[in-house]
Amino acid sequence: MSMVALNGVKVNRGGRQVIEGVSFEAASGELLAIMGSSGSGKTTILRAVGGLDPIADGTIDIDGIQLAAGGVPRGRHLRDLHRRVGIVFQFHHLFAHMTALHNVWLAPVHVLGRPRAAAECAARTLLEMLGVGNRADAMPHELSGGEAQRVAIARALAVEPPVLLMDEPTASLDPARRGELAATLRDLAAQGRTVLVATHDSEFVRACAHRVVMVDGGRVIREGHTADVLE
């Protein structure tokens, strides 16, 4: 069953079409890499799936929520989307004035209305699961790049979304941390989540992705199993 499905998606920016009729699907428990060079459109595709960039044509279906032309989601539609999609940006964007733990429990309390005590307990569990439980009380500027990324993943997972989006996750990681991240993402997919990763890091993709969608000039130019696409 497809958890994410793009059908003829087009995205415009500055009067220019940057995504030109992209279509692909990702199933529950699948880790799909969206690959391409800088400017190919891979990050814009992720932003469209996350409801951050409006689509000009086509549709995006995410676990029963449909995005179509006509602007970005708002109100209840946006809240429903945020319950289904977690996003980890390339530069993490943690709230600088909050501890790692606070960054993680914030959304469950203010978006989902959960009691703070329960949200904090769940946040600590997530941080432990991702190997940064001992950094719960650290401020973002005190975290290494790898630690900040894991906190950002925990924050994205805190609302228990079935879909996780990651933009260039290995950009600031050394080889050892890349391997750890690949293992973490494989585990998340094994738990049934759909993980979409925008990257140009072929070694990382070989280590963790089930399938690859290759894009160039805003179009899908190849799609298939990782070994076949990256042969």
C-alpha positions as CSV (number, residue, x, y, z in Angstrom):
1,M,0.0,0.0,0.0
2,S,1.3,3.4,-1.0
3,M,1.8,5.8,1.9
4,V,3.0,8.7,-0.3
5,A,1.9,9.1,-4.0
6,L,2.8,12.0,-6.3
7,N,0.9,12.2,-9.5
8,G,1.9,14.7,-12.2
9,V,3.2,17.2,-9.6
10,K,4.3,20.6,-10.9
11,V,5.8,23.4,-8.8
12,N,6.5,26.9,-9.9
13,R,8.9,29.4,-8.4
14,G,9.6,33.0,-9.6
15,G,7.5,32.5,-12.7
16,R,9.5,29.4,-13.7
17,Q,8.4,25.7,-13.5
18,V,11.0,24.0,-11.2
19,I,9.2,20.6,-10.9
20,E,7.7,19.3,-14.1
21,G,5.1,16.6,-13.8
22,V,6.8,14.3,-11.2
23,S,5.1,11.0,-10.3
24,F,6.2,8.3,-7.9
25,E,5.0,6.3,-4.9
26,A,6.5,5.1,-1.6
27,A,5.1,2.3,0.5
28,S,4.8,1.9,4.3
29,G,8.1,0.7,5.6
30,E,10.1,1.9,2.6
31,L,13.1,4.1,2.5
32,L,13.1,6.0,-0.8
33,A,16.0,8.2,-1.8
34,I,15.4,11.2,-4.1
35,M,18.7,11.8,-5.8
36,G,20.1,14.5,-8.1
37,S,22.6,17.3,-8.3
38,S,22.2,20.7,-6.7
39,G,19.3,22.5,-8.3
40,S,17.7,19.3,-9.7
41,G,14.5,19.7,-7.7
42,K,14.9,17.1,-5.0
43,T,14.5,19.4,-2.1
44,T,11.6,21.2,-3.7
45,I,9.9,17.8,-4.0
46,L,10.3,17.2,-0.3
47,R,9.0,20.6,0.5
48,A,5.9,20.0,-1.6
49,V,5.2,16.7,0.1
50,G,5.6,18.5,3.5
51,G,3.1,21.2,2.5
52,L,5.8,23.9,2.5
53,D,5.7,24.7,-1.2
54,P,2.4,25.0,-3.1
55,I,1.9,22.8,-6.1
56,A,0.8,24.3,-9.4
57,D,-0.7,21.0,-10.8
58,G,-1.1,17.4,-10.0
59,T,-1.8,15.8,-6.6
60,I,0.1,14.5,-3.6
61,D,-1.6,11.8,-1.4
62,I,-0.2,11.2,2.1
63,D,-1.9,8.6,4.2
64,G,-5.4,9.8,3.3
65,I,-4.6,13.5,3.0
66,Q,-4.5,15.0,-0.5
67,L,-2.6,18.1,-1.5
68,A,-3.6,19.8,-4.8
69,A,-3.1,23.0,-6.7
70,G,-4.3,26.2,-4.9
71,G,-1.8,27.1,-2.2
72,V,-0.2,25.5,0.9
73,P,-2.4,23.7,3.4
74,R,-3.9,25.8,6.2
75,G,-5.9,25.4,9.4
76,R,-7.2,21.9,10.1
77,H,-5.8,20.6,6.8
78,L,-2.3,21.7,7.9
79,R,-2.6,20.2,11.3
80,D,-3.7,16.9,9.8
81,L,-0.7,17.0,7.5
82,H,1.6,17.7,10.4
83,R,0.3,14.6,12.2
84,R,1.3,12.5,9.2
85,V,4.6,14.1,8.1
86,G,7.7,14.8,10.1
87,I,10.5,17.0,8.5
88,V,14.2,17.1,9.3
89,F,15.8,20.0,7.5
90,Q,19.5,20.0,6.4
91,F,20.5,22.5,9.1
92,H,18.2,21.0,11.8
93,H,16.6,24.4,12.8
94,L,16.4,23.5,16.5
95,F,15.0,26.3,18.7
96,A,18.2,27.8,20.0
97,H,16.7,29.0,23.4
98,M,15.3,25.5,24.3
99,T,17.1,22.4,25.5
100,A,17.1,19.3,23.4
101,L,14.3,17.8,25.5
102,H,12.2,20.9,25.2
103,N,12.6,20.9,21.4
104,V,11.2,17.4,21.3
105,W,8.2,17.7,23.6
106,L,7.1,21.1,22.3
107,A,5.0,19.9,19.4
108,P,3.1,17.1,21.1
109,V,2.0,19.6,23.8
110,H,1.1,22.5,21.6
111,V,0.0,20.7,18.4
112,L,-1.5,17.5,19.8
113,G,-2.6,18.9,23.2
114,R,-0.9,16.2,25.2
115,P,-0.1,16.7,28.9
116,R,3.4,18.0,29.3
117,A,4.5,15.3,31.7
118,A,3.5,12.5,29.3
119,A,5.1,14.4,26.4
120,E,8.4,14.9,28.3
121,C,8.5,11.2,29.1
122,A,7.9,10.2,25.5
123,A,10.5,12.8,24.4
124,R,13.1,11.2,26.7
125,T,12.3,7.8,25.3
126,L,12.9,9.1,21.7
127,L,16.2,10.7,22.6
128,E,17.3,7.5,24.3
129,M,16.3,5.4,21.3
130,L,18.3,7.7,19.0
131,G,21.4,7.6,21.3
132,V,21.3,11.1,22.7
133,G,19.4,10.6,25.9
134,N,22.4,11.9,27.8
135,R,22.1,15.2,26.0
136,A,18.5,15.9,26.9
137,D,19.4,19.0,29.0
138,A,21.9,20.4,26.5
139,M,21.3,23.6,24.5
140,P,21.5,23.3,20.7
141,H,24.9,25.2,20.6
142,E,26.3,22.6,22.9
143,L,25.5,19.7,20.5
144,S,27.7,18.2,17.8
145,G,26.4,18.1,14.3
146,G,25.4,14.4,14.7
147,E,23.8,15.0,18.0
148,A,21.8,18.0,16.7
149,Q,20.6,15.9,13.8
150,R,19.4,13.1,16.1
151,V,17.5,15.6,18.3
152,A,15.9,17.0,15.1
153,I,14.9,13.4,14.1
154,A,13.4,12.9,17.6
155,R,11.5,16.2,17.3
156,A,10.1,15.1,13.9
157,L,9.1,11.7,15.3
158,A,7.5,13.2,18.5
159,V,4.1,13.5,16.9
160,E,4.4,9.9,15.7
161,P,4.1,10.6,11.9
162,P,4.0,7.7,9.5
163,V,6.1,9.6,7.0
164,L,9.5,11.2,7.7
165,L,11.2,13.6,5.2
166,M,15.0,14.3,5.4
167,D,16.8,16.9,3.4
168,E,20.6,16.2,2.7
169,P,21.0,14.4,6.1
170,T,24.7,13.6,5.6
171,A,25.9,17.1,4.7
172,S,27.6,17.8,8.0
173,L,28.5,14.2,9.1
174,D,31.7,12.3,9.0
175,P,31.8,8.7,7.6
176,A,31.2,7.1,11.0
177,R,28.1,9.3,11.7
178,R,26.8,8.6,8.2
179,G,26.9,4.9,9.0
180,E,25.0,5.4,12.3
181,L,22.4,7.5,10.5
182,A,21.9,4.9,7.8
183,A,21.3,2.3,10.6
184,T,18.9,4.6,12.4
185,L,16.8,5.2,9.2
186,R,16.8,1.5,8.4
187,D,15.4,0.9,11.9
188,L,12.7,3.6,11.4
189,A,11.6,2.0,8.1
190,A,11.6,-1.4,9.7
191,Q,9.1,0.0,12.2
192,G,6.7,0.7,9.4
193,R,7.5,4.4,8.6
194,T,7.9,5.7,5.1
195,V,11.2,7.6,4.9
196,L,11.9,10.0,2.0
197,V,15.5,11.3,1.8
198,A,16.7,14.0,-0.6
199,T,20.5,13.5,-1.1
200,H,23.3,13.3,-3.6
201,D,25.3,11.0,-1.3
202,S,25.4,7.7,-3.3
203,E,27.3,5.7,-0.7
204,F,24.8,6.6,2.0
205,V,22.0,5.7,-0.3
206,R,23.6,2.3,-1.0
207,A,23.8,1.7,2.7
208,C,20.1,2.3,3.5
209,A,17.7,3.0,0.7
210,H,15.3,0.4,-0.8
211,R,14.6,2.4,-4.0
212,V,15.9,5.5,-5.7
213,V,14.1,8.2,-7.7
214,M,16.6,10.1,-9.8
215,V,15.7,13.6,-10.8
216,D,17.2,16.2,-13.1
217,G,15.8,19.5,-14.2
218,G,12.7,19.0,-12.2
219,R,11.8,15.7,-13.8
220,V,12.2,12.0,-12.9
221,I,14.7,10.5,-15.2
222,R,15.1,7.1,-13.6
223,E,13.4,5.0,-10.8
224,G,14.0,1.6,-9.4
225,H,15.8,-0.5,-6.8
226,T,18.9,1.1,-5.4
227,A,21.3,-1.5,-6.8
228,D,19.8,-1.1,-10.3
229,V,19.8,2.7,-10.4
230,L,23.3,3.1,-8.9
231,E,25.0,0.3,-10.8
